Amino acid sequence: MQYYLSKATCFENGYDIFKLNIEKNTLSKLPEFYKYILNSWDDLNKNVRPEPTSIKEVSIQPIFNNNLIRHNGRKLDFKLFQSSGIKYVYDIIYYVKPGFIPFHSVNDIINDDSYTYDIDKILKYFQIIISSIPESWRVIIENQCFDNTCNTGYDVVFKINDVLVKSNELTSKFFYKVLLKNYVSEPTSYSYWKKNNINANWPFVWKSVFRNYKNHKSIDLDFKIAHNIVWTMEKLHKVNVVITNMCPVCKSEVEDIFHMFIECNCLSNLIALLKEIINDILKHKINDNDFKSVLLLGIQSTIKTSHVELCDVVLSAARQTIYKRRMIVLDKINYRLNIISLFKNQLKDNLYYLSKYFKNKNKFIDNFINPSLLIVYDYDENIILDF
Ligand SMILES: [Zn+2]
């Protein structure tokens, strides 16, 4: 990053960039990845960076391209000063007494023996710099003395709700949280499910989608369902990819996400079986509308975790089965499959995967076997589905 920044700006030190607001034309010279980083930093800066309050903090401020130093609303950018090494407030103040250095000192720095610049121009720029420095900083500069005991090392400090956050506390998690708060927008699926009377407790839904022991295919499908981005025939038809929006399995109704996973006539046996299994695990009956939500988005309650985890495994296996069957039918139009057998195989596969995933056998049995009377684990470690 330093390489690109030194090409695009006059600042070579990596830290300097965190004190600046980068101009759009500077950003355009950087690779996309760095643009994202710097744009995010810029946004963080605007929101939470506090004003400097001591001579040390004022002195390390860059003079140019600094959002806090403006002339007629515009940030300063005098290449003549920058190329002569005048970059920070530190470069235009006295070291041993308060105040700015006089103009002739600035002129001496810029006009060395090799080339002579227009002295009126330098004076004009210097006056602009002095007048653009915020009033509160000028008071500090004119009253506080910068001496060698001032540490010029830069410490990034943020201010959130009047609490100062020091550089050693600025972790990735910290920035992630700040950016999340400022920029996260609600997924469009939230309003879709709400409109269709599907109540979702989203933190629980995402927890269920991303359970670390789930296989990646399962996570992928559950994620797409939660975001309502599964390519149903209705959606494909809307974008002119297919000629019909009808369900490829029953061929009698439009295939939206509800039809695909719940309402298709060809799913009735499986759905009835699923209700039986889920009721058996939870030991209470779920009403039909809640079951829709459970089948699509998982169990969303705080009841005993192990029971919820097994329900999620069963439901993920069911979604995978339904989707897989539908894809097979789409490929081989008249192919006949027993969806219950397909589901049993899928569930067994998922459970065997978990039995290998959990090194602690007892934990596996407690979480994924014991909560249901319909799932049995025999002495030879075979999983038997009693339905
Ligand atoms: Zn159908």
Boltz pocket constraint, residues with backbone or C-beta under 6 A from the ligand:
constraints:
  - pocket:
      binder: B
      contacts: [[A, 247], [A, 248], [A, 249], [A, 250], [A, 251], [A, 252], [A, 253], [A, 259], [A, 263], [A, 264], [A, 265], [A, 266]]
      max_distance: 6.0
